[in-house]
Amino acid sequence: MKTIKNIGLVIFLIGLAIFTALPLLGTYQINQAAFDELISEKRIKSELFIEDLQKNVVGQEFQGMQSLSPLVGNALDNANAAHVKNKEYKKKIYTSSSDMAAAIGKKSSSGFIAENKGLMWLLTFGLGIIGALLFIIPNVVLLGKKGIKNDGIYHESSTNQGWIAWLVFIFLVGFYLILYFKSEYAVNWTYLVDPISEGLSGNPAGHWFVYGFMYCVVMSVMAVRMYIKYRHNMYQMVRTTSVLFFQIVFAFLIPEIMVRLQMPYYDFKNAFPLDYDFFFQWNLKSLLNSGGIGLFILVWGVALTLIVVPVMVYFFGKRWYCSWVCGCGGLAETLGDPYRQHSSKSLFSWKVERWLIHGVLVFAVVMTGMTLYSFFAETGTVWGIKTQSIQNTYSLAIGSVFAGVIGTGFYPIFGNRVWCRFGCPLAAYLGFVQRFKSRFRITTNGGQCISCGNCSTYCEQGIDVRAYAQKGENIVRSSCVGCGVCSAVCPRGVLKLENGPEAGRINPTQVLLGNDVDLMELVNKK
């Protein structure tokens, strides 16, 4: 078993190393015809930008994107500065320098990587999948005893913040930094999945398609680990299948197929305010100009947020979305499961969590209010503040850095629900409903609790579950995502996930005293 695991680790690291090296490799040389086609596609009207690139880029050969990207960035910055100075706003280029360099790189790349897409896929994704499965399967089989799951968890470098965890941390952070801020370095990655993208949408792959495909691959591989580890718990098996289905079908396949059918790209399970740009002007105009399907998407998006979400939370708690549907939650529950024990249980973390996540929610709501006012009033400012500036700030600080780089990259160090716990505005909204008006709760049987601490150790949301179990109190917390792992790892069956009349909910801030016979008997047992 150990030999197979080590072989798998080596194979995985080889695939990871090749994938990581690709952004710095490749030969780029764009000819005049391809350049003219790109200028037409991007609808660029800046003569300064076109002349600069024709002089310094067209026909030139560049080894690696690191030599091409600065020239494109300088040309774009210089052209935009001149147009703003001359008040030629119609000629200004609003595409980022990274996206422009990526577009040029996509048109001009040649050599081994671009000409051997299938082989390169096998050497990266293929080796990564095979190696990960060889590493995961023996490891989970050995640690996957029924009930108790912490045997050896802090003795493995992949789960105790050891070197494997730090390697994953560095890769994830670097991957997200490239996706959000340096997309030109993802050009060679796009070649690996071009055939898949062309088969689905009819278009060559972009860096976001790479992200979506990798998202599905990682979740699928880590779902195998979940199926083995929690094979004794049907709830975990079904829940894992659910998030996998919604990610692959609703978040990946359907939007790509919609593009092929000349429809807007849209993920029907993504609800505002997690889908924070749903009400941005460009999206509203795009939907309104898309005919019946665009209007349907607009109505569905509003109904999902204002009707479906609160009704579903009332009956099933926030777990119906956070643990069964959401892509962020799906990645956290598969890729992030080995790191769930690292979530902080301190009082300080809880205080930070409450202020931070609700602060992000307020930010999202205020930004959306300003956006809608600007849209209907046909103005770019509200109270003297530029709406676009607020949108850009949120997109950068929350949408990119918090949700992406920190929210996922920090899994191996701070646990698997960093974004869900501290930043997701939709989780905050769901939490309000769950805490005050929901039939969902986790019931406890304090008389059977042996204080092993498994439940608290594995609570990804940082809840001290054992404290509730020892008191026999129901767990009704706005942060609880109903993942059910606390129940799955309990060796005594103390914890149960239930939906029932609100009268059966016990406020965790109240002491269990009263005239109810059952409650008094429970207190006496203590």
C-alpha positions in Angstrom: 0.0 0.0 0.0 2.7 2.5 1.0 4.7 1.7 -2.2 1.7 2.4 -4.4 1.1 5.6 -2.5 4.7 6.8 -3.0 4.6 5.9 -6.7 1.3 7.9 -7.1 2.9 10.9 -5.3 5.9 10.8 -7.7 3.6 10.6 -10.8 1.4 13.4 -9.5 4.4 15.7 -8.9 5.7 15.0 -12.4 2.4 16.0 -13.9 2.2 19.0 -11.6 5.7 20.1 -12.5 5.0 20.0 -16.2 1.7 21.9 -15.9 3.4 24.5 -13.7 6.3 25.0 -16.2 4.0 25.6 -19.2 3.4 29.3 -18.6 7.1 30.1 -19.1 7.5 28.0 -22.3 6.5 28.3 -25.9 7.4 30.3 -29.0 5.2 33.2 -30.1 5.2 34.9 -33.5 2.1 36.6 -34.9 1.9 37.4 -38.6 0.1 40.3 -40.2 -3.0 38.4 -41.2 -3.5 37.0 -37.7 -2.9 40.4 -36.3 -5.4 42.1 -38.6 -8.0 39.4 -37.6 -7.4 40.1 -33.9 -7.8 43.9 -34.3 -11.1 43.3 -36.1 -12.3 40.8 -33.4 -11.4 43.2 -30.6 -12.8 46.2 -32.5 -9.7 48.3 -31.7 -9.8 51.8 -33.1 -6.5 53.1 -31.7 -4.0 53.7 -34.5 -1.3 54.4 -31.9 -1.7 50.9 -30.4 -1.9 49.2 -33.8 1.3 51.0 -35.1 3.2 50.2 -31.9 2.5 46.5 -32.2 3.2 46.4 -35.9 6.5 47.9 -35.2 7.6 45.9 -32.2 5.5 42.7 -32.2 4.2 41.6 -35.6 6.6 39.3 -37.4 8.9 39.1 -34.3 9.6 35.8 -32.6 9.4 35.7 -28.8 10.6 32.9 -26.5 8.1 32.7 -23.7 5.3 35.0 -22.8 7.6 36.9 -20.4 9.3 38.6 -23.4 6.0 39.3 -25.3 3.7 40.5 -22.5 5.7 43.7 -21.5 5.7 45.0 -25.1 1.9 44.6 -25.4 1.4 46.2 -22.0 3.5 49.2 -22.8 1.8 49.7 -26.1 -1.6 49.6 -24.6 -0.7 51.9 -21.7 0.9 54.5 -23.9 -2.0 54.5 -26.4 -4.6 54.8 -23.7 -2.6 57.6 -22.0 -2.4 59.6 -25.2 -6.1 59.1 -26.0 -7.2 60.2 -22.5 -4.9 63.3 -22.8 -6.4 64.1 -26.2 -10.0 63.3 -25.0 -10.3 60.6 -27.7 -12.3 58.3 -25.4 -13.8 56.3 -28.3 -10.3 55.1 -29.2 -9.4 54.0 -25.7 -8.9 50.3 -25.3 -10.8 48.9 -22.3 -9.3 45.4 -22.5 -6.6 44.7 -19.9 -3.0 44.3 -21.0 -3.1 40.7 -19.7 -6.1 39.8 -21.8 -4.7 41.5 -24.9 -1.4 39.7 -24.5 -3.2 36.5 -24.0 -5.2 37.1 -27.2 -2.1 37.8 -29.2 -0.4 34.7 -27.6 -3.3 32.5 -28.6 -3.1 33.7 -32.2 0.6 33.3 -32.5 1.8 30.3 -30.4 3.6 27.5 -32.3 5.9 24.6 -31.5 5.6 21.4 -29.6 2.9 22.3 -27.0 0.5 23.8 -29.6 1.0 21.0 -32.0 0.8 18.1 -29.5 -2.3 19.0 -27.4 -3.3 15.4 -26.7 0.1 14.3 -25.6 0.5 17.4 -23.4 -2.9 16.7 -21.8 -1.7 13.2 -20.9 1.6 14.6 -19.5 -0.3 17.1 -17.3 -3.9 16.3 -16.5 -3.4 12.6 -17.2 -0.4 12.1 -14.9 -2.0 14.3 -12.3 -5.2 12.3 -12.3 -3.5 8.9 -12.2 -1.0 10.0 -9.6 -3.6 11.5 -7.4 -5.8 8.4 -7.5 -2.8 6.1 -6.7 -1.9 8.3 -3.7 -5.5 8.8 -2.5 -7.0 5.3 -2.7 -4.5 3.4 -0.5 -4.3 6.3 2.0 -8.1 6.6 2.4 -8.6 2.9 2.6 -6.1 2.7 5.5 -7.6 5.8 7.3 -11.2 5.1 6.4 -12.4 3.2 9.5 -16.0 3.4 10.2 -17.1 6.2 12.5 -13.8 7.5 13.8 -11.8 9.4 11.2 -8.8 11.0 13.0 -6.5 8.0 13.1 -3.2 9.3 11.8 -4.6 12.5 10.4 -2.0 14.7 12.1 0.9 12.3 11.1 0.5 12.8 7.3 2.3 15.6 5.6 -0.6 16.2 3.3 -3.1 16.7 6.2 -1.0 18.2 9.0 0.3 21.4 7.2 3.4 19.5 6.1 5.4 19.9 2.9 2.8 18.4 0.7 0.2 20.8 2.0 2.5 23.8 1.5 3.2 22.6 -2.0 -0.6 22.5 -2.7 -0.9 25.9 -1.1 1.8 27.4 -3.4 0.3 25.9 -6.5 -3.2 27.0 -5.8 -2.2 30.6 -4.9 0.0 30.8 -8.0 -2.8 29.3 -10.2 -5.4 31.8 -9.1 -2.9 34.7 -9.4 -2.4 33.8 -13.1 -6.1 33.3 -13.7 -7.1 36.7 -12.3 -4.1 38.9 -12.9 -1.8 37.4 -15.5 -4.1 35.5 -17.9 -1.5 35.7 -20.7 0.6 33.1 -18.9 -2.3 30.6 -19.1 -2.2 30.5 -23.0 -0.3 27.2 -23.1 -2.8 25.7 -20.6 -5.6 26.6 -23.0 -4.1 24.4 -25.7 -4.4 21.4 -23.5 -8.2 21.7 -23.4 -8.9 23.3 -26.8 -10.4 20.1 -28.3 -12.8 19.8 -25.3 -13.8 23.5 -25.6 -14.4 23.3 -29.3 -16.5 20.2 -28.9 -18.8 21.9 -26.4 -19.0 25.6 -27.3 -17.4 25.5 -30.8 -14.8 28.0 -29.6 -11.1 27.7 -28.6 -10.5 27.5 -24.9 -9.8 30.6 -22.9 -8.2 30.7 -19.4 -11.6 30.6 -17.7 -12.5 27.4 -19.6 -9.2 25.9 -18.2 -10.4 26.9 -14.8 -13.8 25.3 -15.2 -12.4 22.1 -16.6 -9.8 21.8 -13.9 -12.5 22.5 -11.3 -14.5 19.6 -12.5 -11.5 17.3 -12.8 -10.3 18.1 -9.2 -13.7 17.7 -7.8 -14.2 14.3 -9.6 -10.9 12.9 -8.4 -11.4 14.1 -4.8 -15.0 12.8 -4.9 -13.5 9.3 -5.3 -11.7 9.9 -2.0 -15.0 11.0 -0.4 -16.8 7.9 -1.6 -14.2 5.7 0.0 -13.7 7.6 3.2 -17.4 8.0 3.9 -18.6 4.8 2.3 -20.5 3.9 5.5 -22.5 7.1 5.4 -25.2 7.4 2.8 -25.8 11.1 3.4 -22.2 11.9 2.5 -22.3 9.6 -0.6 -25.5 11.3 -1.9 -24.3 14.8 -1.0 -21.0 14.3 -2.8 -22.8 13.1 -5.9 -25.1 16.1 -5.7 -22.3 18.8 -5.7 -20.5 16.9 -8.4 -23.6 16.8 -10.6 -24.4 20.5 -10.2 -20.8 21.5 -10.9 -20.2 19.4 -14.0 -23.7 19.8 -15.5 -25.0 23.2 -14.4 -21.8 25.2 -13.9 -19.7 23.7 -16.7 -21.6 21.8 -19.5 -24.8 23.7 -19.8 -23.3 27.2 -20.0 -20.8 26.0 -22.7 -23.6 24.4 -24.7 -25.7 27.6 -24.4 -22.9 29.5 -26.0 -22.9 27.0 -28.9 -26.7 27.6 -29.3 -26.1 31.4 -29.5 -27.4 32.0 -25.9 -25.9 33.9 -23.0 -23.3 32.1 -20.9 -25.1 31.5 -17.6 -24.9 29.2 -14.5 -28.5 28.7 -13.4 -27.5 27.6 -9.9 -25.4 30.7 -9.2 -27.5 33.1 -7.0 -27.0 36.8 -6.1 -25.1 38.1 -4.2 -22.5 35.3 -4.7 -23.1 36.1 -8.4 -22.3 39.7 -7.6 -22.1 41.0 -11.2 -25.6 39.7 -12.1 -27.0 43.3 -11.9 -24.0 45.0 -13.5 -24.9 47.2 -16.5 -23.1 45.1 -19.0 -24.9 41.9 -17.9 -28.3 43.5 -17.8 -27.9 44.9 -21.3 -26.6 41.6 -22.5 -29.6 39.7 -21.1 -32.2 42.3 -22.3 -30.7 42.1 -25.8 -30.8 38.3 -25.9 -34.5 38.0 -26.4 -36.7 35.5 -24.5 -33.9 33.5 -23.0 -32.2 36.6 -21.6 -35.5 37.8 -20.0 -36.0 34.3 -18.6 -32.5 34.3 -17.0 -33.2 37.8 -15.6 -36.5 36.7 -14.0 -34.9 33.4 -12.8 -32.0 35.2 -11.2 -34.3 37.5 -9.2 -36.7 34.7 -8.2 -33.8 32.5 -7.2 -32.5 35.1 -4.8 -35.8 36.5 -3.4 -38.0 33.4 -3.4 -36.3 30.1 -3.9 -33.4 30.7 -1.6 -35.4 31.7 1.6 -38.1 29.1 1.0 -35.5 26.3 0.6 -33.5 27.5 3.6 -36.7 27.6 5.7 -37.4 23.9 5.0 -33.8 22.5 4.7 -31.4 25.0 6.1 -28.5 26.5 4.2 -27.2 23.0 3.6 -29.4 22.6 0.5 -27.2 25.2 -1.3 -23.9 25.4 0.5 -23.4 21.6 0.8 -25.5 20.2 -2.1 -25.5 22.7 -4.9 -22.8 25.4 -4.6 -19.6 25.1 -6.7 -17.6 26.8 -4.0 -18.9 24.4 -1.4 -18.4 21.5 -3.7 -14.7 22.3 -4.1 -14.4 22.8 -0.4 -16.1 19.5 0.4 -13.9 17.5 -2.1 -10.5 19.1 -2.6 -10.8 20.8 0.9 -11.9 17.7 2.9 -8.3 16.7 3.9 -7.8 20.1 5.5 -11.1 20.6 7.3 -9.5 20.0 10.7 -7.4 23.2 10.4 -10.4 25.6 10.7 -9.9 27.8 13.8 -12.3 27.2 16.7 -11.2 30.2 18.7 -13.6 32.9 19.9 -11.5 35.5 18.1 -12.1 33.8 14.8 -15.8 33.6 15.4 -15.9 37.4 16.1 -13.8 38.1 12.9 -16.1 35.8 11.0 -19.3 37.6 12.0 -18.0 41.1 11.2 -16.2 40.1 8.0 -18.9 38.0 6.3 -21.7 40.5 7.1 -19.5 43.4 6.1 -19.0 41.8 2.6 -22.8 41.3 2.4 -23.5 44.9 3.1 -20.8 45.9 0.6 -22.5 43.7 -2.1 -25.9 45.1 -1.4 -24.8 48.7 -1.4 -22.9 48.2 -4.6 -25.8 46.6 -6.2 -28.1 49.4 -5.1 -25.8 51.9 -6.6 -25.5 49.8 -9.8 -29.3 49.6 -10.3 -29.8 53.3 -9.6 -27.1 54.1 -12.2 -28.7 51.8 -14.7 -32.2 53.2 -14.5 -31.1 56.8 -13.9 -28.6 56.6 -16.7 -25.8 58.1 -14.6 -22.3 56.9 -13.8 -22.2 58.4 -10.2 -24.2 58.1 -7.0 -23.6 60.7 -4.3 -20.5 61.8 -6.2 -19.0 58.3 -6.2 -18.3 56.5 -9.5 -20.4 53.3 -9.6 -17.7 51.7 -11.8 -15.1 52.4 -9.2 -17.1 50.6 -6.5 -17.7 47.6 -8.9 -14.0 47.4 -9.7 -13.1 47.5 -6.0 -15.5 44.7 -5.1 -14.4 42.6 -8.1 -10.7 42.9 -7.2 -10.8 42.7 -3.4 -13.7 40.3 -3.0 -14.3 38.5 -6.3 -10.7 37.9 -7.1 -8.4 38.1 -4.0 -10.8 36.9 -1.3 -12.9 34.4 -3.1 -10.2 33.0 -5.3 -6.6 33.5 -4.1 -7.3 33.4 -0.4 -10.6 31.5 -0.4 -9.3 28.5 -2.2 -5.5 28.8 -2.1 -5.4 28.8 1.7 -7.3 25.5 2.1 -4.2 23.5 3.2 -3.3 26.0 5.8 -6.5 27.5 7.3 -9.1 24.9 6.4 -11.5 24.3 3.6 -14.2 26.9 4.1 -12.2 30.1 4.4 -14.3 31.9 1.8 -17.6 30.3 2.8 -17.0 31.1 6.5 -15.5 34.6 6.3 -16.4 36.1 3.0 -19.3 34.7 1.0 -22.2 37.2 1.0 -24.7 34.5 -0.1 -23.7 32.4 2.9 -24.4 35.4 5.2 -27.8 35.9 3.6 -28.6 32.2 4.0 -27.3 32.2 7.5 -29.8 35.0 8.6 -32.7 32.9 7.4 -31.3 29.7 8.9 -30.6 31.2 12.3 -34.0 32.8 12.8 -36.5 31.1 10.5 -35.6 27.6 9.5 -36.7 24.1 10.4 -33.2 22.7 10.1 -31.0 22.0 13.1 -28.5 19.4 14.3 -30.0 17.5 17.3 -27.8 16.1 20.0 -28.0 13.4 22.7 -25.7 14.5 25.5 -26.2 11.4 27.5 -24.2 9.4 24.9 -21.4 11.9 24.2 -18.0 10.5 25.3 -16.2 13.8 24.6 -13.9 12.3 21.9 -13.8 15.7 20.1 -14.1 14.3 16.6 -17.1 16.5 15.8 -15.3 19.7 16.8 -12.1 18.7 15.1 -13.8 18.1 11.8 -16.2 21.1 11.8 -15.1 23.1 8.8 -17.0 26.1 10.0 -15.1 26.3 13.3 -18.1 25.4 15.5 -17.3 23.8 18.8 -19.8 21.0 18.3 -18.7 19.0 21.3 -19.8 21.8 23.6 -23.3 21.6 22.3 -23.3 17.8 22.4 -22.2 17.7 26.0 -25.1 19.9 27.0 -27.6 18.1 24.8 -28.4 21.4 23.0 -29.5 21.6 19.4 -27.1 23.3 17.1 -28.7 26.3 15.4 -25.9 28.4 14.0 -26.0 30.7 11.1 -22.6 29.5 10.0 -23.5 25.8 9.9 -23.6 24.5 6.3 -25.1 21.2 7.3 -22.3 19.1 5.8 -23.1 16.4 8.3 -19.4 15.3 8.8 -19.7 15.9 12.6 -22.4 13.2 12.6 -20.4 11.0 10.2 -17.3 11.0 12.5 -19.2 10.5 15.8 -18.6 7.0 17.1 -21.8 7.1 19.3 -24.4 8.5 17.0 -24.9 11.5 19.2 -25.5 14.0 16.3 -28.4 14.0 13.8 -29.3 16.4 11.0 -33.1 17.0 11.2 -35.8 19.1 9.6 -38.9 19.6 11.6 -41.4 22.0 13.2 -39.8 25.2 14.5 -41.1 24.4 17.9 -38.4 21.7 18.0 -35.6 24.1 17.6 -33.6 24.9 20.7 -31.8 28.2 20.9 -28.2 27.5 21.7 -27.9 30.6 23.8 -30.6 29.4 26.2 -30.0 27.0 29.1 -32.1 23.8 29.0 -34.3 24.4 32.0 -38.1 24.4 32.1 -41.2 22.3 32.7 -40.7 19.9 29.8 -40.1 16.5 31.2 -37.7 15.3 28.6 -35.5 18.4 29.0 -35.5 18.0 32.7 -34.5 14.4 32.4 -31.7 15.4 30.1 -30.4 18.0 32.6 -30.6 15.5 35.4 -28.5 13.0 33.4 -25.7 15.6 33.3 
